[in-house]
Amino acid sequence: MIDDMYAVMGRITEIRKRFGLMKRPQAPVPQENFRQQLEKLAAERGDSVRAPGKAAASPAKPMTVPELRDIAKAAAHRNGIPPGLVDAVIQAESAYNPEAVSPKGAKGLMQLMPETAGAFGVADPFSPEENINAGVGLLKNLLEKYNGDYKKALAAYNAGEGAVDRNGGVPPYDETRDYVNRVINLYLRNKE
């Protein structure tokens, strides 16, 4: 088992080297200048500086649910997903709260786990546009993987692809089964 772990760690190092992801030693940053440097970098990017682990500062005027639904609808159309399904997922995941954080660390409107957010290039999981675009992209991938089977795709969105694959469908987790039923019921209600 230890040998397997070392083999995996070695492979990770190879991949990091290949893609230039190896950490390079950096000169220490004087503590008094660190905040100034962060503020300068943020200003160049048009961001605001926030404490690590905190949600992004809310915009001057928070987005309304209809505005968020418009973003979701546009992302759904771009990805060929029914807008009502995206709306139902967002309702079930966060009730349209862009700053939602789950006990397991999922963030934003579509409750993206950090690994998923990273895989979809999300810089700020609390950004409605980034979060929705990544969540809809994930939903599209899952629907394609499971040949349009909504139940399997939704179960994988909630519990992960591995759980769905191991169980040949919706895994026997109460949380996942409730989630799949809730999203489908919301979707059907949205279609009426």
Residue frames relative to the residue before (quaternion, step in Angstrom):
aa qw qx qy qz dx dy dz
M 1.0000 0.0000 0.0000 0.0000 0.00 0.00 0.00
I 0.6428 0.5100 -0.3186 0.4745 3.57 0.99 -0.85
D 0.6308 0.5357 -0.3336 0.4515 3.58 1.01 -0.82
D 0.6290 0.5268 -0.3286 0.4678 3.57 1.03 -0.80
M 0.6439 0.5250 -0.3220 0.4540 3.56 0.94 -0.88
Y 0.6670 0.4883 -0.3083 0.4708 3.58 0.93 -0.87
A 0.6199 0.5368 -0.3405 0.4602 3.58 1.04 -0.73
V 0.6559 0.4985 -0.3057 0.4773 3.59 0.95 -0.87
M 0.6581 0.5014 -0.3181 0.4629 3.59 0.89 -0.89
G 0.6339 0.5277 -0.3279 0.4607 3.59 1.04 -0.77
R 0.6506 0.5110 -0.3110 0.4678 3.56 0.99 -0.84
I 0.6231 0.5317 -0.3350 0.4657 3.58 1.01 -0.80
T 0.6463 0.5130 -0.3193 0.4661 3.58 0.96 -0.84
E 0.6293 0.5278 -0.3314 0.4644 3.60 0.98 -0.81
I 0.6710 0.4941 -0.2995 0.4647 3.58 0.89 -0.91
R 0.6388 0.5219 -0.3291 0.4596 3.58 0.95 -0.83
K 0.6503 0.5066 -0.3165 0.4694 3.58 0.94 -0.87
R 0.6540 0.5435 -0.3085 0.4262 3.56 0.91 -0.98
F 0.7795 0.3161 -0.1632 0.5157 3.58 0.96 -0.87
G 0.5309 -0.6686 0.3942 0.3403 3.57 1.21 0.34
L 0.4490 0.7148 -0.4303 0.3198 3.57 1.08 0.65
M 0.4103 0.7048 -0.4847 0.3162 3.57 1.24 0.19
K 0.4557 -0.6690 0.5101 0.2910 3.54 -0.98 0.82
R 0.2114 -0.7665 0.5966 0.1089 3.49 -0.86 1.01
P 0.5298 -0.6149 0.4548 0.3666 3.59 -0.98 0.70
Q 0.1409 -0.7873 0.5979 0.0529 3.53 -0.97 0.91
A 0.5465 -0.5897 0.4727 0.3606 3.50 -1.16 0.59
P 0.5255 -0.6339 0.4468 0.3498 3.58 -0.96 0.74
V 0.3462 -0.7240 0.5649 0.1918 3.52 -1.07 0.82
P 0.4482 -0.6728 0.5014 0.3084 3.58 -0.73 0.95
Q 0.5542 -0.6611 0.3964 0.3140 3.58 -0.81 1.02
E 0.6698 0.5143 -0.3226 0.4276 3.61 0.91 -0.84
N 0.7062 0.4482 -0.2676 0.4783 3.63 1.14 -0.51
F 0.4852 0.7059 -0.4257 0.2918 3.58 1.22 -0.41
R 0.6703 0.4936 -0.2984 0.4668 3.60 0.80 -0.98
Q 0.6475 0.5157 -0.3217 0.4597 3.61 0.96 -0.84
Q 0.6595 0.5015 -0.3114 0.4654 3.57 0.97 -0.83
L 0.6256 0.5252 -0.3347 0.4698 3.59 1.03 -0.76
E 0.6635 0.5059 -0.3063 0.4583 3.57 0.90 -0.92
K 0.6396 0.5203 -0.3253 0.4629 3.59 1.02 -0.79
L 0.6645 0.4925 -0.3022 0.4739 3.59 0.91 -0.92
A 0.6501 0.5144 -0.3170 0.4608 3.58 0.96 -0.85
A 0.6494 0.5179 -0.3219 0.4543 3.57 0.95 -0.84
E 0.6372 0.5291 -0.3236 0.4575 3.58 1.03 -0.79
R 0.7167 0.4193 -0.2364 0.5046 3.58 1.09 -0.77
G 0.4705 -0.6720 0.4513 0.3511 3.59 1.20 -0.30
D 0.5151 0.6278 -0.4197 0.4054 3.59 1.24 0.42
S 0.3650 -0.6580 0.5832 0.3061 3.49 -1.35 -0.09
V 0.4748 -0.6594 0.5023 0.2960 3.56 -1.15 0.62
R 0.0148 0.7849 -0.6191 0.0203 3.56 -1.01 0.84
A 0.6186 -0.5420 0.4111 0.3931 3.52 -1.22 0.40
P 0.5889 -0.5827 0.4085 0.3831 3.61 -1.05 0.67
G 0.8137 0.2689 -0.2051 0.4728 3.55 -1.06 0.81
K 0.6131 0.5415 -0.3567 0.4513 3.58 1.23 -0.04
A 0.5741 -0.5745 0.4546 0.3656 3.53 -1.22 0.51
A 0.6042 -0.5433 0.4349 0.3882 3.53 -1.22 0.51
A 0.5710 -0.5762 0.4459 0.3783 3.50 -1.12 0.62
S 0.5017 -0.6599 0.4659 0.3093 3.54 -0.91 0.89
P 0.5213 -0.6110 0.4729 0.3623 3.55 -1.04 0.66
A 0.7081 -0.4514 0.3102 0.4455 3.56 -1.24 0.42
K 0.7802 0.1016 -0.0514 0.6151 3.57 0.98 -0.84
P 0.3732 -0.7349 0.5112 0.2436 3.60 -0.50 1.12
M 0.5324 -0.6207 0.4700 0.3321 3.54 -1.16 0.63
T 0.4227 -0.6882 0.5305 0.2575 3.53 -1.10 0.73
V 0.6563 -0.4977 0.3802 0.4207 3.57 -1.25 0.34
P 0.6461 0.4977 -0.3569 0.4555 3.67 0.86 -0.71
E 0.6377 0.5073 -0.3391 0.4702 3.63 1.02 -0.70
L 0.6469 0.5063 -0.3139 0.4761 3.59 0.99 -0.80
R 0.6383 0.5216 -0.3245 0.4640 3.58 1.03 -0.77
D 0.6141 0.5406 -0.3472 0.4584 3.59 1.07 -0.67
I 0.6329 0.5129 -0.3249 0.4803 3.59 1.00 -0.81
A 0.6674 0.5081 -0.2938 0.4585 3.57 0.92 -0.96
K 0.6509 0.5220 -0.3125 0.4540 3.57 0.97 -0.87
A 0.6546 0.5048 -0.3119 0.4684 3.58 0.96 -0.87
A 0.6563 0.4990 -0.3134 0.4711 3.61 0.94 -0.86
A 0.6308 0.5333 -0.3319 0.4554 3.58 1.01 -0.79
H 0.6668 0.4989 -0.3030 0.4633 3.59 0.90 -0.91
R 0.6422 0.5304 -0.3234 0.4490 3.60 0.97 -0.85
N 0.7659 0.3704 -0.1804 0.4936 3.57 1.06 -0.77
G 0.4835 -0.6994 0.4198 0.3177 3.59 1.25 0.11
I 0.4800 0.6318 -0.4440 0.4162 3.58 1.13 0.72
P 0.5344 -0.6151 0.4498 0.3657 3.63 -0.95 0.68
P 0.4852 -0.6831 0.4569 0.2986 3.62 -0.72 1.00
G 0.6241 0.5536 -0.3432 0.4317 3.60 1.03 -0.70
L 0.6293 0.5223 -0.3385 0.4654 3.58 1.10 -0.64
V 0.6387 0.5063 -0.3219 0.4818 3.59 0.97 -0.83
D 0.6358 0.5273 -0.3206 0.4637 3.58 0.96 -0.87
A 0.6655 0.5041 -0.3016 0.4605 3.60 0.92 -0.88
V 0.6373 0.5150 -0.3341 0.4658 3.61 0.98 -0.78
I 0.6641 0.4945 -0.3127 0.4656 3.59 0.90 -0.89
Q 0.6327 0.5237 -0.3384 0.4591 3.59 0.95 -0.80
A 0.6982 0.4689 -0.2723 0.4674 3.58 0.90 -0.94
E 0.6993 0.4923 -0.2771 0.4379 3.58 0.96 -0.82
S 0.8589 0.0261 0.0554 0.5084 3.59 0.72 -1.03
A 0.3475 -0.7344 0.4992 0.3011 3.59 1.26 -0.15
Y 0.6358 -0.5749 0.2922 0.4241 3.56 1.10 0.88
N 0.4253 0.6555 -0.4985 0.3754 3.57 1.02 0.84
P 0.3129 -0.7928 0.4900 0.1830 3.64 -0.27 1.22
E 0.7189 0.4329 -0.2477 0.4842 3.60 1.18 -0.45
A 0.3415 0.7637 -0.4881 0.2486 3.59 1.23 0.27
V 0.0250 -0.7557 0.6544 0.0030 3.54 -1.15 0.79
S 0.3138 -0.7604 0.5411 0.1750 3.57 -0.77 1.05
P 0.6473 -0.5098 0.3834 0.4173 3.59 -1.23 0.28
K 0.6869 0.4677 -0.2814 0.4798 3.61 1.17 -0.50
G 0.6257 -0.5875 0.3216 0.3998 3.60 1.28 0.03
A 0.4316 0.6686 -0.4890 0.3572 3.60 1.22 0.21
K 0.1645 -0.8320 0.5290 0.0289 3.56 -0.94 0.93
G 0.8257 0.3204 -0.2249 0.4062 3.48 -1.32 0.56
L 0.8148 -0.3142 0.2101 0.4395 3.50 -1.39 -0.11
M 0.7968 0.2599 -0.1285 0.5301 3.58 0.85 -0.97
Q 0.4428 -0.7533 0.4109 0.2600 3.55 1.32 0.51
L 0.1122 0.8151 -0.5509 0.1399 3.54 0.59 1.21
M 0.3880 -0.6703 0.5804 0.2518 3.54 -1.01 0.88
P 0.6475 -0.5525 0.3434 0.3970 3.61 -1.06 0.64
E 0.6431 0.5216 -0.3359 0.4489 3.62 0.98 -0.78
T 0.6570 0.5019 -0.3078 0.4709 3.57 0.97 -0.84
A 0.6317 0.5266 -0.3315 0.4624 3.57 0.93 -0.89
G 0.6677 0.5036 -0.2998 0.4589 3.58 0.92 -0.89
A 0.6506 0.5280 -0.3160 0.4450 3.57 0.96 -0.85
F 0.7340 0.3821 -0.2221 0.5156 3.59 1.12 -0.64
G 0.5486 -0.6667 0.3741 0.3385 3.59 1.24 0.33
V 0.3475 0.7441 -0.5021 0.2710 3.59 1.12 0.55
A 0.2630 -0.7681 0.5674 0.1372 3.57 -0.69 1.11
D 0.7963 0.1028 -0.0329 0.5951 3.59 1.02 -0.80
P 0.2756 -0.8026 0.5028 0.1647 3.61 -0.22 1.21
F 0.6385 0.5169 -0.3294 0.4655 3.59 1.25 -0.23
S 0.4984 0.6053 -0.4414 0.4364 3.58 1.31 0.07
P 0.4580 -0.7090 0.4515 0.2894 3.62 -0.55 1.08
E 0.6694 0.5076 -0.3148 0.4416 3.60 0.87 -0.90
E 0.6878 0.4771 -0.2921 0.4626 3.58 0.80 -0.99
N 0.6699 0.5153 -0.3005 0.4421 3.56 0.89 -0.96
I 0.6842 0.4773 -0.2899 0.4691 3.57 0.85 -0.95
N 0.6525 0.5150 -0.3310 0.4466 3.59 0.87 -0.88
A 0.6742 0.4743 -0.2991 0.4806 3.60 0.95 -0.82
G 0.6606 0.5129 -0.3136 0.4496 3.60 0.91 -0.87
V 0.6610 0.4816 -0.3027 0.4894 3.57 0.99 -0.80
G 0.6191 0.5342 -0.3420 0.4629 3.59 1.05 -0.72
L 0.6440 0.5051 -0.3142 0.4811 3.57 1.00 -0.83
L 0.6512 0.5149 -0.3142 0.4605 3.58 0.91 -0.91
K 0.6355 0.5222 -0.3255 0.4664 3.59 0.98 -0.81
N 0.6526 0.5146 -0.3132 0.4596 3.59 0.91 -0.92
L 0.6763 0.4938 -0.2949 0.4602 3.57 0.94 -0.87
L 0.6411 0.5084 -0.3276 0.4724 3.58 0.98 -0.76
E 0.6415 0.5033 -0.3240 0.4798 3.59 1.03 -0.74
K 0.6531 0.5254 -0.3180 0.4430 3.58 0.90 -0.92
Y 0.7808 0.3163 -0.1552 0.5160 3.58 0.94 -0.90
N 0.5115 -0.7088 0.3811 0.3011 3.57 1.20 0.72
G 0.7413 -0.4381 0.2258 0.4557 3.56 0.87 0.96
D 0.4494 0.6752 -0.4657 0.3538 3.61 1.23 0.17
Y 0.3438 -0.7816 0.4882 0.1806 3.57 -0.21 1.33
K 0.6562 0.5291 -0.3306 0.4245 3.58 0.87 -0.89
K 0.6793 0.4703 -0.2979 0.4781 3.59 0.87 -0.90
A 0.6541 0.5185 -0.3189 0.4490 3.59 0.92 -0.89
L 0.6793 0.4753 -0.2928 0.4763 3.59 0.91 -0.87
A 0.6246 0.5253 -0.3383 0.4686 3.58 1.02 -0.74
A 0.6626 0.4892 -0.3041 0.4788 3.59 0.98 -0.81
Y 0.5992 0.5478 -0.3572 0.4618 3.60 1.07 -0.68
N 0.7273 0.4336 -0.2303 0.4797 3.57 0.99 -0.84
A 0.8314 0.2407 -0.0851 0.4935 3.59 0.70 -1.08
G 0.5724 -0.5843 0.3859 0.4267 3.58 1.23 -0.28
E 0.6132 -0.5837 0.4036 0.3468 3.52 -1.17 0.68
G 0.6220 0.5703 -0.3435 0.4122 3.56 0.97 -0.82
A 0.6566 0.5087 -0.3116 0.4615 3.58 0.95 -0.87
V 0.6582 0.4946 -0.3075 0.4770 3.59 0.99 -0.81
D 0.6740 0.5001 -0.2997 0.4536 3.57 0.90 -0.90
R 0.6570 0.5159 -0.3112 0.4533 3.58 0.95 -0.85
N 0.7581 0.3769 -0.1927 0.4961 3.58 1.06 -0.77
G 0.4364 -0.7171 0.4487 0.3065 3.59 1.23 -0.01
G 0.7925 -0.0039 -0.0075 0.6098 3.57 1.19 0.50
V 0.7949 -0.2324 0.1943 0.5257 3.55 -1.20 -0.51
P 0.3864 -0.7403 0.4936 0.2431 3.60 -0.64 1.06
P 0.5654 -0.6421 0.4069 0.3202 3.58 -1.15 0.53
Y 0.3645 0.7015 -0.5198 0.3238 3.58 0.90 0.96
D 0.5014 -0.6659 0.4596 0.3066 3.58 -0.77 1.00
E 0.6449 0.5355 -0.3311 0.4332 3.59 0.89 -0.92
T 0.6937 0.4743 -0.2793 0.4646 3.59 0.87 -0.95
R 0.6484 0.5059 -0.3259 0.4663 3.59 0.92 -0.83
D 0.6480 0.5048 -0.3162 0.4746 3.60 0.96 -0.84
Y 0.6379 0.5407 -0.3160 0.4482 3.56 1.00 -0.88
V 0.6658 0.5009 -0.3030 0.4626 3.58 0.83 -1.00
N 0.6752 0.4868 -0.2973 0.4678 3.60 0.87 -0.90
R 0.6472 0.5212 -0.3240 0.4522 3.60 0.95 -0.86
V 0.6738 0.4871 -0.3070 0.4632 3.61 0.86 -0.93
I 0.6651 0.4943 -0.3170 0.4612 3.60 0.87 -0.87
N 0.6497 0.5047 -0.3231 0.4678 3.61 0.96 -0.76
L 0.6422 0.5025 -0.3224 0.4807 3.59 0.99 -0.78
Y 0.6429 0.5284 -0.3144 0.4568 3.58 0.98 -0.86
L 0.6762 0.4818 -0.2985 0.4706 3.57 0.88 -0.90
R 0.6329 0.5188 -0.3263 0.4731 3.59 1.05 -0.74
N 0.6479 0.5249 -0.3156 0.4529 3.60 1.05 -0.76
K 0.6451 0.5360 -0.3140 0.4450 3.57 1.12 -0.67
E 0.6012 0.5959 -0.3646 0.3880 3.62 1.12 -0.53
